[in-house]
């Protein structure tokens, strides 16, 4: 299904009203985009219908979601992308994760001999060198068919013409209003003149961001990393005591990496390699679970949930111990996924015994695209926590990330998600912080059958795992697989998080097994597209008000 693109508020209002209704599965014959905001999904399909391929559409959707869900992502952040090219049958992994500034030192976040976690989460020292535009441009140059300016046009129109504020954005504005009020750029866009938060349905206009996107032309890297915008970023950082300088921006480059792959019940599951921990963790979980008769346990039955909990605990232990930027440390993926090790873990994990407090939402967004030729993109983009460092570069509309919090500051210091780390993820100049982002593509007999991924900090990994199992083992369609209630355990803190939608009887059964339970409204947000002989079956998570659009 596809709506004709309209200009300005009319299209925004139409899609916003559609997003307020319960989402249904969407089928497409020629192309499909699933994204965390209906306007982003529609922007991607607009590009597909005008002759672009999946890469063109993914760039358009990523830029558009950065406008429509600015608390989650944008050009001041970074991300990961998996790309399947139908002509060659190959999958490519693109890393455009943010990097630590060159001037960072071991004492940057230490005051009076004590680690100061807040410096990693708010303000100028929290900001990593953005990679978003460099990554999107690299994908477009290598595999796209359109110019950057054309792919950016839907996002430019949204920013300039305005769009109705969605429920998710309204909640994030209300929750962070005090912090937004301290930054002139954020205050002007997301608060009323009297300081009260903008609400659901009110028009949000980001004219300065629209002008910035327009100014990038067809060579966004030149302007953002070496030209006029680079000068504005470095001047602002210097004035506020930040560490990002002109050399940091000029030296930034995305990295093409080899994707990780393991077999699972006859499927080839591809995901992102380090500095994403998500791909390795997802594949490790599948290796642990594969020999068990998962479907026979019953979807979300207490024995099944207990098995998931113990599996999740193990992969998060390994995350804290082994993962980091592969350009700085050796990440022993082959050891972590070796049969002997997996077998030993499996025996231990499935002896059910007592088994984290996660933030209620996170500043990340995922989207999936499939085009008429069978090309596939799975893309996750982020500024880390909601509204990132809560700072904008003056007169640009660029919201800066707070990715420095994804490093391990000290052995016993957890980040905002409750995750602890070790030396492989310690802070160093030019290093990329560890991430839980898990863009994934699944093949059967060499042909894509599913693409998925999500947002939600560490819950990305566990939510992606559960949706993937729901499709491959329990044979649910993407819409039902995503709507199914989820659980999350990350070993520390020692709590099993369970969505409120999980039946009380199942929650009680887990508690009776000795697990400590905490109930939350939602865990993560997932998008997926299933590729069948009948076409493309897309679904976006209602937890953040996403949408799938196809034609």
C-alpha positions as CSV (number, residue, x, y, z in Angstrom):
1,X,0.0,0.0,0.0
2,X,1.2,3.5,-0.7
3,X,-0.1,7.0,-0.4
4,X,0.8,9.7,-2.9
5,X,3.3,12.1,-1.4
6,X,1.8,15.4,-0.4
7,X,3.5,18.6,0.7
8,X,3.8,20.1,4.1
9,X,1.3,19.5,6.9
10,X,-1.2,17.5,4.9
11,X,1.0,14.4,4.5
12,X,2.3,14.7,8.0
13,X,-1.2,14.9,9.5
14,X,-2.4,12.0,7.4
15,X,0.4,9.8,8.5
16,X,0.2,10.9,12.1
17,X,-3.5,10.0,12.3
18,X,-2.7,6.7,10.7
19,X,0.0,6.1,13.3
20,X,-2.6,6.7,16.1
21,X,-4.5,3.6,14.9
22,X,-3.3,0.0,15.8
23,X,-0.7,-1.0,13.2
24,X,-1.6,-3.9,10.9
25,X,0.8,-6.0,8.8
26,X,1.6,-4.3,5.5
27,X,2.2,-6.2,2.2
28,X,4.1,-4.9,-0.8
29,X,5.1,-6.4,-4.1
30,X,7.7,-3.8,-5.3
31,X,9.2,-2.4,-2.2
32,X,8.9,-2.0,1.6
33,X,10.2,0.3,4.3
34,X,9.6,-0.3,8.0
35,X,10.7,2.5,10.3
36,X,10.1,4.0,13.8
37,X,8.2,6.9,12.4
38,X,5.5,6.8,9.6
39,X,6.9,9.8,8.0
40,X,10.4,8.2,7.7
41,X,8.8,5.0,6.2
42,X,6.9,7.1,3.7
43,X,10.1,9.1,2.8
44,X,11.8,5.9,2.0
45,X,9.0,4.6,-0.2
46,X,8.8,7.9,-1.9
47,X,12.4,7.4,-3.0
48,X,11.7,3.8,-4.1
49,X,8.7,4.8,-6.2
50,X,10.8,7.5,-7.9
51,X,13.3,4.9,-9.1
52,X,15.7,4.7,-6.2
53,X,17.0,1.4,-4.8
54,X,17.1,0.2,-1.2
55,X,20.2,2.1,-0.3
56,X,18.8,5.4,-1.6
57,X,15.6,4.8,0.3
58,X,17.5,3.8,3.5
59,X,19.5,7.1,3.4
60,X,16.2,9.1,2.9
61,X,14.5,7.3,5.7
62,X,17.4,7.7,8.1
63,X,17.6,11.4,7.4
64,X,13.8,11.7,7.8
65,X,13.6,9.8,11.1
66,X,16.3,12.1,12.4
67,X,13.9,15.0,11.7
68,X,10.7,13.3,12.9
69,X,12.2,11.5,15.9
70,X,15.0,13.9,16.8
71,X,15.2,12.6,20.4
72,X,16.4,9.3,19.0
73,X,18.8,10.0,16.2
74,X,20.1,12.5,13.6
75,X,23.1,13.8,11.8
76,X,24.9,14.6,15.1
77,X,25.1,10.8,15.8
78,X,26.2,7.6,14.0
79,X,25.2,4.1,13.3
80,X,25.6,0.7,11.6
81,X,24.3,-0.6,8.3
82,X,24.0,-4.1,6.8
83,X,23.5,-4.2,3.0
84,X,22.5,-7.1,0.8
85,X,23.2,-6.6,-2.9
86,X,21.0,-9.0,-4.9
87,X,23.2,-8.8,-8.0
88,X,26.2,-10.3,-6.2
89,X,24.5,-12.1,-3.4
90,X,26.9,-10.5,-0.9
91,X,26.3,-8.8,2.4
92,X,28.3,-5.8,3.4
93,X,28.7,-4.2,6.9
94,X,29.2,-0.5,7.3
95,X,30.4,1.0,10.6
96,X,29.9,4.7,11.0
97,X,29.9,4.7,14.8
98,X,31.1,7.8,16.6
99,X,34.7,8.1,17.8
100,X,36.3,9.5,20.9
101,X,38.1,12.9,20.3
102,X,41.8,12.8,20.0
103,X,42.3,15.1,23.0
104,X,40.6,12.7,25.4
105,X,42.8,11.3,28.2
106,X,42.5,8.8,31.1
107,X,41.7,11.7,33.4
108,X,39.2,13.6,31.3
109,X,36.2,12.3,33.3
110,X,37.9,12.1,36.7
111,X,37.4,14.8,39.3
112,X,39.1,14.7,42.7
113,X,40.2,11.1,42.0
114,X,36.6,9.9,41.3
115,X,34.9,8.9,38.0
116,X,32.2,11.4,37.0
117,X,29.6,9.5,35.0
118,X,27.5,12.6,34.3
119,X,30.3,14.1,32.2
120,X,29.8,11.2,29.8
121,X,26.1,11.7,29.5
122,X,25.4,15.5,29.3
123,X,27.3,18.5,28.0
124,X,30.3,19.0,25.7
125,X,32.5,16.2,27.1
126,X,29.9,13.6,26.3
127,X,30.0,14.1,22.6
128,X,31.8,11.7,20.3
129,X,32.8,12.6,16.7
130,X,29.6,12.1,14.6
131,X,29.7,9.5,11.9
132,X,26.1,9.7,10.5
133,X,26.7,11.7,7.4
134,X,30.0,10.1,6.5
135,X,28.3,6.7,6.7
136,X,25.2,7.5,4.8
137,X,27.3,9.2,2.1
138,X,29.6,6.2,1.9
139,X,26.7,3.8,1.4
140,X,25.1,6.0,-1.2
141,X,28.4,6.5,-3.2
142,X,29.1,2.7,-3.3
143,X,25.7,1.2,-3.8
144,X,23.1,4.0,-4.3
145,X,21.8,5.4,-7.6
146,X,20.7,8.9,-6.4
147,X,22.6,12.0,-5.3
148,X,22.6,12.9,-1.7
149,X,20.6,16.0,-2.2
150,X,17.8,14.0,-3.8
151,X,17.8,11.4,-1.0
152,X,17.7,14.2,1.5
153,X,14.8,16.1,0.0
154,X,12.0,14.4,2.0
155,X,13.8,15.2,5.3
156,X,14.4,18.8,4.2
157,X,10.7,19.2,3.5
158,X,9.7,17.7,6.8
159,X,12.1,20.0,8.7
160,X,11.1,23.1,6.9
161,X,7.3,22.5,6.5
162,X,6.8,20.9,9.9
163,X,5.1,17.8,11.1
164,X,2.7,16.9,13.9
165,X,4.5,15.8,17.1
166,X,4.0,12.1,17.7
167,X,3.3,10.5,21.1
168,X,6.8,9.2,21.5
169,X,8.5,12.5,20.8
170,X,6.0,14.3,23.1
171,X,6.8,12.0,26.0
172,X,10.5,12.5,25.5
173,X,10.1,16.3,25.4
174,X,8.0,16.3,28.6
175,X,10.5,14.0,30.4
176,X,13.6,16.1,29.4
177,X,12.0,19.6,29.4
178,X,14.3,20.9,32.1
179,X,17.4,19.9,30.2
180,X,16.0,21.2,26.9
181,X,15.4,24.6,28.4
182,X,19.1,25.0,29.1
183,X,20.0,24.9,25.3
184,X,18.8,27.7,23.1
185,X,18.3,25.5,20.0
186,X,16.4,22.7,21.8
187,X,14.3,25.2,23.7
188,X,13.2,27.1,20.5
189,X,12.1,23.9,18.7
190,X,10.6,21.7,21.4
191,X,9.3,24.1,24.1
192,X,6.7,26.9,23.9
193,X,7.9,30.5,24.6
194,X,6.7,30.0,28.2
195,X,8.9,26.9,28.6
196,X,6.1,24.3,28.5
197,X,6.6,21.2,26.4
198,X,5.1,20.8,23.0
199,X,2.5,18.1,23.0
200,X,1.1,15.4,20.7
201,X,-0.3,16.8,17.5
202,X,1.4,20.2,17.7
203,X,3.4,21.2,14.7
204,X,7.2,20.8,15.1
205,X,9.3,22.9,12.7
206,X,13.0,22.5,12.5
207,X,13.9,25.3,10.0
208,X,17.6,25.5,11.0
209,X,18.1,21.8,10.5
210,X,16.3,22.0,7.2
211,X,18.7,24.7,6.1
212,X,21.6,22.6,7.2
213,X,20.5,19.6,5.3
214,X,19.9,21.7,2.2
215,X,23.4,23.3,2.5
216,X,25.0,19.9,2.3
217,X,24.3,19.5,-1.4
218,X,25.8,16.4,-3.0
219,X,29.0,16.4,-1.0
220,X,27.9,16.3,2.7
221,X,31.3,15.1,3.9
222,X,33.1,18.2,2.6
223,X,30.8,20.6,4.4
224,X,30.1,18.7,7.6
225,X,33.7,17.4,8.2
226,X,35.9,19.9,6.6
227,X,33.9,23.0,5.6
228,X,31.4,25.5,7.0
229,X,29.6,23.2,9.3
230,X,32.8,21.7,10.6
231,X,33.9,25.2,11.6
232,X,30.7,25.8,13.5
233,X,31.0,22.5,15.4
234,X,34.6,23.1,16.4
235,X,34.0,26.7,17.4
236,X,31.1,25.6,19.6
237,X,33.0,22.8,21.1
238,X,35.9,25.1,22.0
239,X,33.6,27.7,23.5
240,X,31.9,25.1,25.7
241,X,35.0,23.2,26.8
242,X,34.5,20.2,24.5
243,X,37.2,18.2,22.9
244,X,36.2,17.8,19.3
245,X,38.5,19.8,17.0
246,X,38.9,20.3,13.3
247,X,41.4,17.4,13.0
248,X,38.8,15.0,14.6
249,X,36.2,15.9,12.0
250,X,38.6,15.9,9.1
251,X,40.0,12.5,10.0
252,X,36.7,10.8,10.5
253,X,36.0,7.9,8.1
254,X,33.5,5.1,8.1
255,X,34.8,1.5,8.0
256,X,33.5,-1.3,5.7
257,X,33.7,-4.5,7.9
258,X,33.1,-8.2,7.3
259,X,29.7,-9.1,8.7
260,X,29.3,-11.9,11.2
261,X,27.4,-15.1,10.2
262,X,26.3,-18.3,11.8
263,X,23.9,-21.0,10.7
264,X,20.7,-21.5,12.7
265,X,18.3,-24.3,11.8
266,X,19.2,-24.1,8.1
267,X,19.1,-20.3,8.0
268,X,22.2,-18.0,7.5
269,X,22.0,-15.2,10.1
270,X,24.1,-12.2,9.3
271,X,24.7,-9.4,11.8
272,X,27.0,-6.6,12.7
273,X,30.6,-7.2,13.9
274,X,32.4,-5.2,16.6
275,X,32.4,-2.5,17.7
276,X,28.8,-3.7,17.7
277,X,28.5,-6.3,20.5
278,X,24.9,-7.0,19.3
279,X,25.8,-9.1,16.3
280,X,28.1,-11.5,18.2
281,X,25.8,-11.6,21.2
282,X,22.8,-12.5,18.9
283,X,24.7,-15.3,17.2
284,X,26.0,-16.6,20.5
285,X,22.5,-16.8,21.8
286,X,21.3,-18.6,18.7
287,X,24.2,-21.1,19.0
288,X,23.3,-21.8,22.6
289,X,19.6,-22.3,21.8
290,X,19.8,-24.2,18.5
291,X,19.9,-27.8,19.7
292,X,17.0,-27.3,22.1
293,X,13.5,-27.9,20.9
294,X,12.5,-24.3,21.3
295,X,9.1,-24.4,19.6
296,X,8.1,-27.5,21.6
297,X,8.5,-25.4,24.8
298,X,5.8,-23.1,23.7
299,X,6.0,-19.4,22.9
300,X,6.6,-17.4,26.1
301,X,6.0,-20.4,28.3
302,X,7.8,-20.3,31.7
303,X,10.4,-23.0,30.6
304,X,11.1,-21.1,27.4
305,X,11.4,-17.7,29.2
306,X,13.7,-19.3,31.8
307,X,15.9,-20.6,29.0
308,X,16.0,-17.2,27.4
309,X,17.0,-15.5,30.7
310,X,19.9,-17.8,31.3
311,X,21.1,-17.4,27.7
312,X,20.8,-13.6,27.9
313,X,22.8,-13.6,31.2
314,X,25.7,-15.4,29.5
315,X,25.9,-13.2,26.4
316,X,25.9,-10.0,28.6
317,X,28.7,-11.5,30.7
318,X,30.7,-12.0,27.5
319,X,29.9,-8.5,26.3
320,X,31.4,-7.0,29.4
321,X,34.4,-9.2,29.3
322,X,35.5,-9.4,25.7
323,X,34.0,-6.8,23.4
324,X,35.5,-3.5,22.2
325,X,36.6,-1.6,19.1
326,X,38.4,-4.2,16.9
327,X,40.8,-1.4,15.7
328,X,42.1,-1.2,19.2
329,X,41.6,-4.7,20.8
330,X,41.3,-8.3,19.7
331,X,37.7,-9.4,20.0
332,X,37.8,-13.3,20.1
333,X,34.6,-14.0,18.1
334,X,35.8,-17.5,17.0
335,X,36.5,-18.4,20.6
336,X,33.2,-17.0,21.8
337,X,31.3,-18.9,19.2
338,X,33.4,-22.1,19.3
339,X,31.4,-25.4,19.6
340,X,33.2,-26.6,22.7
341,X,32.6,-23.3,24.6
342,X,29.0,-23.0,23.5
343,X,28.3,-26.6,24.6
344,X,29.7,-25.9,28.1
345,X,27.7,-22.7,28.3
346,X,24.5,-24.5,27.2
347,X,24.8,-27.1,29.9
348,X,25.3,-24.5,32.6
349,X,22.7,-22.0,31.3
350,X,19.9,-24.5,31.1
351,X,20.3,-25.5,34.7
352,X,17.7,-23.0,35.7
353,X,18.7,-21.0,38.8
354,X,18.1,-17.4,40.0
355,X,19.2,-14.9,37.6
356,X,18.7,-5.3,34.7
357,X,17.3,-2.0,35.5
358,X,17.1,-0.4,32.0
359,X,16.1,3.1,31.2
360,X,12.5,3.3,29.9
361,X,13.6,4.4,26.5
362,X,16.7,5.2,24.5
363,X,17.9,7.5,21.8
364,X,18.2,5.1,18.9
365,X,16.2,4.2,15.8
366,X,16.0,1.3,13.4
367,X,14.7,0.9,9.8
368,X,14.6,-1.9,7.2
369,X,14.2,-1.5,3.4
370,X,13.7,-4.0,0.6
371,X,13.4,-2.9,-3.1
372,X,12.0,-4.4,-6.3
373,X,15.4,-5.9,-7.2
374,X,15.7,-7.7,-3.9
375,X,18.3,-5.5,-2.4
376,X,18.0,-5.3,1.4
377,X,19.2,-2.7,4.0
378,X,19.1,-3.1,7.8
379,X,20.1,0.2,9.4
380,X,20.4,1.3,13.1
381,X,21.2,5.0,13.9
382,X,21.6,6.7,17.2
383,X,22.5,9.7,19.3
384,X,22.5,7.4,22.4
385,X,20.2,8.6,25.1
386,X,17.1,10.9,24.4
387,X,18.3,14.2,22.8
388,X,21.9,12.9,23.2
389,X,24.1,15.4,25.1
390,X,21.1,17.8,25.2
391,X,23.1,20.3,23.1
392,X,22.7,21.8,19.6
393,X,25.3,23.4,17.5
394,X,24.0,27.0,17.3
395,X,22.0,27.9,14.2
396,X,22.4,24.4,12.6
397,X,19.7,22.3,14.3
398,X,22.2,19.6,14.8
399,X,21.6,17.7,18.1
400,X,24.9,16.3,19.4
401,X,25.2,12.7,20.7
402,X,26.4,11.5,24.1
403,X,28.1,8.4,22.9
404,X,31.1,8.7,25.3
405,X,28.8,7.1,27.9
406,X,29.0,3.8,25.9
407,X,32.6,3.4,26.9
408,X,33.6,1.7,30.1
409,X,34.7,4.5,32.4
410,X,35.9,2.3,35.2
411,X,35.6,-1.3,36.2
412,X,32.8,-0.8,38.8
413,X,31.1,2.1,37.1
414,X,27.9,1.3,35.1
415,X,26.8,3.4,32.1
416,X,23.3,4.9,31.9
417,X,21.9,1.5,30.8
418,X,23.3,-0.3,33.8
419,X,26.0,-2.0,31.7
420,X,29.5,-2.5,33.2
421,X,32.6,-3.0,31.0
422,X,36.2,-3.9,31.1
423,X,39.4,-2.8,29.5
424,X,38.5,-3.8,25.9
425,X,35.9,-1.0,26.0
426,X,38.0,1.6,27.9
427,X,38.2,5.2,26.6
428,X,41.0,6.0,24.2
429,X,41.6,8.7,21.6
430,X,40.1,7.9,18.2
431,X,38.4,4.7,19.6
432,X,34.8,3.7,18.9
433,X,32.6,2.8,21.9
434,X,30.9,-0.5,22.1
435,X,27.3,-0.6,20.9
436,X,24.3,-2.9,21.3
437,X,22.9,-2.0,17.8
438,X,22.1,-5.3,16.0
439,X,21.0,-4.8,12.3
440,X,20.4,-8.3,11.0
441,X,19.6,-10.0,7.7
442,X,18.6,-13.7,7.4
443,X,19.1,-15.8,4.3
444,X,17.7,-19.2,3.4
445,X,19.5,-21.1,0.6
446,X,21.4,-17.9,-0.3
447,X,18.2,-15.7,-0.6
448,X,17.1,-13.1,2.0
449,X,14.0,-14.1,3.9
450,X,14.0,-11.7,6.8
451,X,15.6,-8.4,7.9
452,X,15.1,-6.9,11.4
453,X,16.7,-4.8,14.1
454,X,15.7,-2.4,16.8
455,X,16.3,0.4,19.3
456,X,16.4,0.4,23.1
457,X,20.0,0.3,24.4
458,X,20.9,-3.2,25.6
459,X,17.3,-4.4,25.0
460,X,18.1,-4.2,21.3
461,X,19.9,-7.5,21.4
462,X,17.3,-9.3,23.4
463,X,14.4,-7.9,21.6
464,X,15.9,-8.7,18.2
465,X,16.6,-12.3,19.4
466,X,13.0,-12.8,20.5
467,X,11.5,-11.4,17.3
468,X,13.9,-13.5,15.2
469,X,12.9,-16.7,17.2
470,X,9.2,-15.8,17.0
471,X,9.5,-15.8,13.2
472,X,12.0,-18.7,12.6
473,X,10.9,-21.1,15.4
474,X,7.3,-20.2,16.1
475,X,6.4,-19.2,12.5
476,X,4.7,-15.9,13.5
477,X,4.4,-13.2,10.8
478,X,6.4,-10.0,11.5
479,X,3.5,-8.1,13.0
480,X,2.7,-10.8,15.6
481,X,6.3,-11.5,16.2
482,X,6.9,-7.8,17.1
483,X,3.8,-7.4,19.2
484,X,4.5,-10.5,21.3
485,X,5.5,-9.4,24.9
486,X,9.2,-9.6,25.6
487,X,11.7,-10.1,28.5
488,X,15.2,-8.8,29.1
489,X,18.1,-9.8,31.4
490,X,21.6,-8.3,31.2
491,X,23.1,-10.1,34.2
492,X,23.7,-6.9,36.1
493,X,21.6,-5.6,37.8
494,X,20.2,-9.0,38.8
495,X,16.7,-8.5,37.6
496,X,14.5,-10.0,34.9
497,X,12.6,-7.2,33.1
498,X,9.2,-8.3,31.8
499,X,6.7,-6.3,29.8
500,X,3.3,-5.7,31.3
501,X,1.7,-7.5,28.4
502,X,3.2,-10.8,29.5
503,X,0.5,-12.9,31.2
504,X,0.5,-12.7,35.0
505,X,0.7,-16.5,35.2
506,X,4.0,-16.6,33.3
507,X,5.4,-13.8,35.5
508,X,4.4,-15.7,38.6
509,X,5.9,-18.9,37.3
510,X,9.3,-17.1,36.8
511,X,9.1,-15.6,40.2
512,X,8.5,-19.1,41.7
513,X,11.6,-20.3,40.0
514,X,13.6,-17.8,42.0
515,X,14.0,-15.0,39.5
516,X,13.7,-11.5,40.7
517,X,11.1,-9.8,38.5
518,X,10.5,-6.2,37.5
519,X,7.6,-5.2,35.1
520,X,7.9,-2.4,32.6
521,X,5.6,-1.0,30.0
522,X,7.9,-1.7,27.1
523,X,11.2,-3.3,26.2
524,X,12.9,-2.1,23.0
525,X,11.4,-1.3,19.7
526,X,11.7,-3.6,16.6
527,X,11.2,-3.3,12.9
528,X,11.1,-6.2,10.4
529,X,10.4,-7.2,6.9
530,X,9.8,-10.8,5.9
531,X,10.5,-11.7,2.2
532,X,8.3,-14.4,0.8
533,X,7.2,-15.6,-2.6
534,X,4.1,-13.5,-2.3
535,X,6.0,-10.2,-1.7
536,X,7.2,-8.3,1.3
537,X,5.5,-8.5,4.7
538,X,6.6,-5.5,6.8
539,X,5.8,-4.5,10.4
540,X,7.0,-1.7,12.7
541,X,6.7,-1.7,16.5
542,X,3.7,0.0,18.0
543,X,5.8,0.6,21.1
544,X,7.3,3.7,19.6
545,X,4.6,4.4,17.0
546,X,6.4,3.1,13.9
547,X,5.0,2.2,10.5
548,X,5.6,0.0,7.6
549,X,4.9,1.4,4.1
550,X,5.0,-0.7,0.9
551,X,3.8,-0.6,-2.6
